[in-house]
Amino acid sequence: MASASYVCGASSVPLIGETIGAHFDRAAARWSRLEALVVRHQQIRWTYAELKERVDTLAAGLLGLGLEPGDRVGIWSPNNAEWVLTQFATAKAGLILVNINPAYRLMEVEHALRKSGCKVLIAAPRFKDCDYLGMIRTLLAEGRSPQLKMVIPLGGDPQDGMVAFREVAGHGGAAERARLEDLALQFDDPINIQFTSGTTGLPKGATLTHHNILNNGFFSGEMMGLREGDRLCIPVPLYHCFGMVLSNLACVTHGAAMVFPGEGFAPLAVLETVEAERCTALHGVPTMFIAEMEHPEFARFDLTSLRTGIMAGSPCPIEVMRRAISQMNLREITIAYGMTETSPVSFQTSVGDPVERRVSTVGRVHPHLEVKIVDAAGKVVPRGTPGELLTRGYSVMLGYWNDPEQTSHVLDAAGWMHTGDLATVDEEGYCNIVGRIKDMVIRGGENIYPREIEEFLFRHPKIESAQVFGVPDRKFGEELCAWIKVRAGESLSEPEVRSFCEGQISRYKVPRHIRFVDDYPMTVTGKVQKFAMRQVMMRELGVSEPTTA
């Protein structure tokens, strides 16, 4: 009989049993002269000692404004130095940081503020075409965020009831500095609320502790071989676990520099930053790496300083990994898998894994975590058999903030987090993500995993990327649909795609509907929203969701 799909991350390296603030202080003392933070669009370059001084000043100022440990402080901003300062200052003061998606609009930010009970909101004046302060004034004027007592704008002239970010430090003195040292914070205290994407219903606030995210940042850095003096280019958003945990906390736990190329992602800025700052590591979702390698000026940049990094956030096409290794010098790049509710990483490849394993799997279970793969009845399946991936251990969230009902849907009595992801684990413990349970297509009784079809289509030399999903069909229940992005300068037709599939994959796996697109609907973090694509196709085809008894 095949062994069961259960894996446990045994490790001789212990978990970090301290708060983020305490660990940050030790890191700053150990690496005081090393560069800690580089923010190119703000011309900022601070050592660990300089970063610590600014963090302590801000933390004391927040206490001086009347905030108490456990109060929620929201931050609504693209990437900048103030975001990094706020992340560490709130942790030192025991304040719970509420990450607000920079793409949020009025209703969404109102929900985040109300749900978390934010007392203070730190906000950029605006980002791209979004007037943050205008929306905040609307909320305040209409009484739609009653618990919000103070707004701290990052720039511009503060209005009535607002305190400029640059003025916060002035509210903290010797007494507040001394109080920072006396706070009896515990590493199991909640320190961060991150709202999930909310593909169905309103976003839910995953509540994470010091222990959750500090350890996940540390072990993610370990797996990618991060070391003292490394320079990590961070184009991923800080509001997401990728930026604030896998990037920032990985750096601080290893004495590496956090290097930000801009407020948001721009492939040219990333390439320029890697070259100018001699970055040794790079993070990104697959679409970011594709955009960098497809950029018309890619060949002129010297990327030889690169060594490692993480590609995560959405399923990674095997060919993209191969190209990143060969074309970007990322010979030790890793793939990571996880979710916000697990801080986020559960599986990750390591720099010591064979290349074939690093490009074709999401690696093995992280240290100190357990994972099992179960069937619809909750029984552990044999190795190699698809089922739902469940995670248990230090990384699992406390729950959804102020939402015990939604928490009970995903966290069971034994402490397992039900991810909703379909996966397999092989005999060596390597994991493959097959897809989402909700994404699996059942066509005429046949289970089809879209990821398999996407990987196949990506082999076509003219296809830059493909997204496959199901749409309702009167005859078969569901039919496959593929949205395809063609490489720049190339042309492709439906008959060519079908001919490419002929004899290579089973006929029932050949997409019935094929569309060529310039872009996909995506979240800010680069996750493709297949539900939105499905809705577009349903309108186009004139079909509706099947009714159930």
TABEL-V448522 format. One record per residue. N is the residue number from 0. RES is the residue in three letters. SS is DSSP state (hx for helix, st for strand, lp for the rest). BURIAL is I if it has 9 or more other ideal C-beta (glycine too) atoms within 8 Angstrom, else O. Layout:
n = <N,N>
res = <RES,RES>
ss = <SS,SS>
burial = <BURIAL,BURIAL>
//
This chain:
n = <0,1,2,3,4,5,6,7,8,9,10,11,12,13,14,15,16,17,18,19,20,21,22,23,24,25,26,27,28,29,30,31,32,33,34,35,36,37,38,39,40,41,42,43,44,45,46,47,48,49,50,51,52,53,54,55,56,57,58,59,60,61,62,63,64,65,66,67,68,69,70,71,72,73,74,75,76,77,78,79,80,81,82,83,84,85,86,87,88,89,90,91,92,93,94,95,96,97,98,99,100,101,102,103,104,105,106,107,108,109,110,111,112,113,114,115,116,117,118,119,120,121,122,123,124,125,126,127,128,129,130,131,132,133,134,135,136,137,138,139,140,141,142,143,144,145,146,147,148,149,150,151,152,153,154,155,156,157,158,159,160,161,162,163,164,165,166,167,168,169,170,171,172,173,174,175,176,177,178,179,180,181,182,183,184,185,186,187,188,189,190,191,192,193,194,195,196,197,198,199,200,201,202,203,204,205,206,207,208,209,210,211,212,213,214,215,216,217,218,219,220,221,222,223,224,225,226,227,228,229,230,231,232,233,234,235,236,237,238,239,240,241,242,243,244,245,246,247,248,249,250,251,252,253,254,255,256,257,258,259,260,261,262,263,264,265,266,267,268,269,270,271,272,273,274,275,276,277,278,279,280,281,282,283,284,285,286,287,288,289,290,291,292,293,294,295,296,297,298,299,300,301,302,303,304,305,306,307,308,309,310,311,312,313,314,315,316,317,318,319,320,321,322,323,324,325,326,327,328,329,330,331,332,333,334,335,336,337,338,339,340,341,342,343,344,345,346,347,348,349,350,351,352,353,354,355,356,357,358,359,360,361,362,363,364,365,366,367,368,369,370,371,372,373,374,375,376,377,378,379,380,381,382,383,384,385,386,387,388,389,390,391,392,393,394,395,396,397,398,399,400,401,402,403,404,405,406,407,408,409,410,411,412,413,414,415,416,417,418,419,420,421,422,423,424,425,426,427,428,429,430,431,432,433,434,435,436,437,438,439,440,441,442,443,444,445,446,447,448,449,450,451,452,453,454,455,456,457,458,459,460,461,462,463,464,465,466,467,468,469,470,471,472,473,474,475,476,477,478,479,480,481,482,483,484,485,486,487,488,489,490,491,492,493,494,495,496,497,498,499,500,501,502,503,504,505,506,507,508,509,510,511,512,513,514,515,516,517,518,519,520,521,522,523,524,525,526,527,528,529,530,531,532,533,534,535,536,537,538,539,540,541,542,543,544,545,546,547,548>
res = <MET,ALA,SER,ALA,SER,TYR,VAL,CYS,GLY,ALA,SER,SER,VAL,PRO,LEU,ILE,GLY,GLU,THR,ILE,GLY,ALA,HIS,PHE,ASP,ARG,ALA,ALA,ALA,ARG,TRP,SER,ARG,LEU,GLU,ALA,LEU,VAL,VAL,ARG,HIS,GLN,GLN,ILE,ARG,TRP,THR,TYR,ALA,GLU,LEU,LYS,GLU,ARG,VAL,ASP,THR,LEU,ALA,ALA,GLY,LEU,LEU,GLY,LEU,GLY,LEU,GLU,PRO,GLY,ASP,ARG,VAL,GLY,ILE,TRP,SER,PRO,ASN,ASN,ALA,GLU,TRP,VAL,LEU,THR,GLN,PHE,ALA,THR,ALA,LYS,ALA,GLY,LEU,ILE,LEU,VAL,ASN,ILE,ASN,PRO,ALA,TYR,ARG,LEU,MET,GLU,VAL,GLU,HIS,ALA,LEU,ARG,LYS,SER,GLY,CYS,LYS,VAL,LEU,ILE,ALA,ALA,PRO,ARG,PHE,LYS,ASP,CYS,ASP,TYR,LEU,GLY,MET,ILE,ARG,THR,LEU,LEU,ALA,GLU,GLY,ARG,SER,PRO,GLN,LEU,LYS,MET,VAL,ILE,PRO,LEU,GLY,GLY,ASP,PRO,GLN,ASP,GLY,MET,VAL,ALA,PHE,ARG,GLU,VAL,ALA,GLY,HIS,GLY,GLY,ALA,ALA,GLU,ARG,ALA,ARG,LEU,GLU,ASP,LEU,ALA,LEU,GLN,PHE,ASP,ASP,PRO,ILE,ASN,ILE,GLN,PHE,THR,SER,GLY,THR,THR,GLY,LEU,PRO,LYS,GLY,ALA,THR,LEU,THR,HIS,HIS,ASN,ILE,LEU,ASN,ASN,GLY,PHE,PHE,SER,GLY,GLU,MET,MET,GLY,LEU,ARG,GLU,GLY,ASP,ARG,LEU,CYS,ILE,PRO,VAL,PRO,LEU,TYR,HIS,CYS,PHE,GLY,MET,VAL,LEU,SER,ASN,LEU,ALA,CYS,VAL,THR,HIS,GLY,ALA,ALA,MET,VAL,PHE,PRO,GLY,GLU,GLY,PHE,ALA,PRO,LEU,ALA,VAL,LEU,GLU,THR,VAL,GLU,ALA,GLU,ARG,CYS,THR,ALA,LEU,HIS,GLY,VAL,PRO,THR,MET,PHE,ILE,ALA,GLU,MET,GLU,HIS,PRO,GLU,PHE,ALA,ARG,PHE,ASP,LEU,THR,SER,LEU,ARG,THR,GLY,ILE,MET,ALA,GLY,SER,PRO,CYS,PRO,ILE,GLU,VAL,MET,ARG,ARG,ALA,ILE,SER,GLN,MET,ASN,LEU,ARG,GLU,ILE,THR,ILE,ALA,TYR,GLY,MET,THR,GLU,THR,SER,PRO,VAL,SER,PHE,GLN,THR,SER,VAL,GLY,ASP,PRO,VAL,GLU,ARG,ARG,VAL,SER,THR,VAL,GLY,ARG,VAL,HIS,PRO,HIS,LEU,GLU,VAL,LYS,ILE,VAL,ASP,ALA,ALA,GLY,LYS,VAL,VAL,PRO,ARG,GLY,THR,PRO,GLY,GLU,LEU,LEU,THR,ARG,GLY,TYR,SER,VAL,MET,LEU,GLY,TYR,TRP,ASN,ASP,PRO,GLU,GLN,THR,SER,HIS,VAL,LEU,ASP,ALA,ALA,GLY,TRP,MET,HIS,THR,GLY,ASP,LEU,ALA,THR,VAL,ASP,GLU,GLU,GLY,TYR,CYS,ASN,ILE,VAL,GLY,ARG,ILE,LYS,ASP,MET,VAL,ILE,ARG,GLY,GLY,GLU,ASN,ILE,TYR,PRO,ARG,GLU,ILE,GLU,GLU,PHE,LEU,PHE,ARG,HIS,PRO,LYS,ILE,GLU,SER,ALA,GLN,VAL,PHE,GLY,VAL,PRO,ASP,ARG,LYS,PHE,GLY,GLU,GLU,LEU,CYS,ALA,TRP,ILE,LYS,VAL,ARG,ALA,GLY,GLU,SER,LEU,SER,GLU,PRO,GLU,VAL,ARG,SER,PHE,CYS,GLU,GLY,GLN,ILE,SER,ARG,TYR,LYS,VAL,PRO,ARG,HIS,ILE,ARG,PHE,VAL,ASP,ASP,TYR,PRO,MET,THR,VAL,THR,GLY,LYS,VAL,GLN,LYS,PHE,ALA,MET,ARG,GLN,VAL,MET,MET,ARG,GLU,LEU,GLY,VAL,SER,GLU,PRO,THR,THR,ALA>
ss = <lp,lp,lp,st,lp,st,st,st,lp,lp,lp,lp,lp,lp,lp,lp,lp,lp,lp,hx,hx,hx,hx,hx,hx,hx,hx,hx,hx,hx,lp,lp,lp,lp,st,st,st,st,st,hx,hx,hx,lp,st,st,st,st,hx,hx,hx,hx,hx,hx,hx,hx,hx,hx,hx,hx,hx,hx,hx,hx,hx,lp,lp,lp,lp,lp,lp,lp,st,st,st,st,st,lp,lp,lp,lp,hx,hx,hx,hx,hx,hx,hx,hx,hx,hx,hx,hx,hx,lp,lp,st,st,st,st,st,lp,lp,lp,lp,lp,hx,hx,hx,hx,hx,hx,hx,hx,hx,hx,hx,lp,lp,lp,st,st,st,st,lp,lp,lp,st,lp,lp,st,lp,hx,hx,hx,hx,hx,hx,hx,hx,hx,hx,lp,lp,lp,lp,lp,lp,lp,lp,st,st,st,st,lp,lp,lp,lp,lp,lp,lp,lp,st,lp,lp,hx,hx,hx,hx,hx,hx,hx,lp,lp,hx,hx,hx,hx,hx,hx,hx,hx,hx,lp,lp,lp,lp,lp,lp,lp,st,st,st,st,st,st,lp,lp,lp,lp,lp,lp,lp,lp,lp,st,st,st,st,st,hx,hx,hx,hx,hx,hx,hx,hx,hx,hx,hx,hx,hx,hx,lp,lp,lp,lp,lp,lp,lp,st,st,st,st,lp,lp,lp,lp,lp,lp,hx,hx,hx,hx,hx,hx,hx,hx,hx,hx,hx,hx,lp,lp,lp,lp,st,st,st,st,lp,lp,lp,lp,lp,lp,hx,hx,hx,hx,hx,hx,hx,hx,hx,hx,hx,lp,lp,lp,st,st,st,st,lp,hx,hx,hx,hx,hx,hx,hx,hx,hx,lp,lp,lp,hx,hx,hx,lp,lp,lp,lp,lp,lp,lp,st,st,st,st,lp,lp,lp,lp,lp,lp,hx,hx,hx,hx,hx,hx,hx,hx,hx,hx,lp,lp,lp,lp,lp,lp,st,st,st,st,st,st,hx,hx,hx,lp,st,st,st,st,st,lp,lp,lp,lp,lp,lp,hx,hx,hx,hx,hx,hx,lp,lp,lp,st,st,lp,lp,lp,st,st,st,st,st,st,lp,lp,lp,lp,lp,st,lp,st,lp,lp,lp,lp,st,st,st,st,st,st,st,lp,lp,lp,lp,lp,st,st,lp,lp,lp,hx,hx,hx,hx,hx,hx,hx,st,lp,lp,lp,lp,lp,st,st,st,st,st,st,st,st,st,lp,lp,lp,lp,lp,st,st,st,st,st,st,lp,lp,lp,lp,st,st,st,lp,lp,st,st,st,lp,hx,hx,hx,hx,hx,hx,hx,hx,lp,lp,lp,lp,lp,st,st,st,st,st,st,st,st,st,st,st,lp,lp,lp,st,st,st,st,st,st,st,st,st,st,lp,lp,lp,lp,lp,lp,lp,hx,hx,hx,hx,hx,hx,hx,hx,lp,lp,lp,lp,lp,hx,hx,hx,lp,lp,lp,st,st,st,st,lp,lp,lp,lp,lp,st,lp,lp,lp,lp,lp,st,lp,hx,hx,hx,hx,hx,hx,hx,hx,hx,hx,hx,hx,lp,lp,lp,lp,lp,lp,lp,lp>
burial = <O,O,O,I,I,I,I,O,I,O,O,O,O,O,O,I,O,O,I,I,I,O,I,I,I,O,I,I,O,O,I,I,O,I,I,I,I,I,I,I,I,O,O,O,O,I,I,I,I,I,I,I,O,I,I,I,I,I,I,I,I,I,I,I,I,O,I,O,I,O,I,I,I,I,I,I,I,I,I,I,I,I,I,I,I,I,I,I,I,I,I,I,I,I,I,I,I,I,I,I,I,I,O,I,O,O,O,I,I,I,I,I,I,I,I,I,O,I,I,I,I,I,I,I,I,I,I,O,O,I,O,I,I,O,I,I,I,I,I,I,O,O,O,I,I,O,I,I,O,I,I,I,I,I,O,O,O,I,O,O,O,I,I,I,I,O,O,I,I,O,I,I,O,O,O,I,I,O,I,I,O,O,I,O,I,O,I,O,I,I,I,I,I,I,I,I,O,I,O,O,O,O,I,I,I,I,I,I,I,I,I,I,I,I,I,I,I,I,I,I,I,I,I,I,I,I,O,O,O,I,I,I,I,I,I,I,I,I,I,I,I,I,I,I,I,I,I,I,I,I,I,I,I,I,I,I,I,I,I,I,I,I,O,I,I,I,I,O,I,I,I,I,I,I,I,O,I,O,I,I,I,I,I,I,I,I,I,I,I,I,I,I,I,I,I,O,O,I,O,O,I,O,I,O,I,I,I,I,I,I,I,I,I,I,O,I,I,I,O,I,I,I,I,I,I,O,O,I,I,I,O,I,I,I,I,I,I,I,I,I,I,I,I,I,I,I,I,I,I,I,I,O,I,O,O,O,I,I,I,O,I,I,I,I,I,I,I,I,I,I,I,I,I,I,I,O,O,O,O,O,I,I,I,I,I,I,I,I,I,I,I,I,I,I,I,I,I,O,I,I,I,O,I,O,O,I,I,O,O,I,I,O,O,O,O,I,I,I,I,O,I,I,I,I,I,I,O,O,I,I,I,I,I,I,I,O,I,O,I,I,I,I,I,O,O,O,O,I,I,I,I,I,I,I,I,I,I,I,O,I,O,I,I,O,I,I,I,I,I,I,I,I,I,O,O,O,I,I,I,I,I,I,I,I,I,I,I,O,O,O,O,I,O,O,O,I,I,I,O,I,I,O,O,O,O,O,O,O,I,I,I,O,I,I,I,O,O,O,O,I,O,I,O,I,I,I,I,I,I,I,O,O,I,I,O,O,I,I,O,O,O,O,O,O,O,O,O,O,O>
//
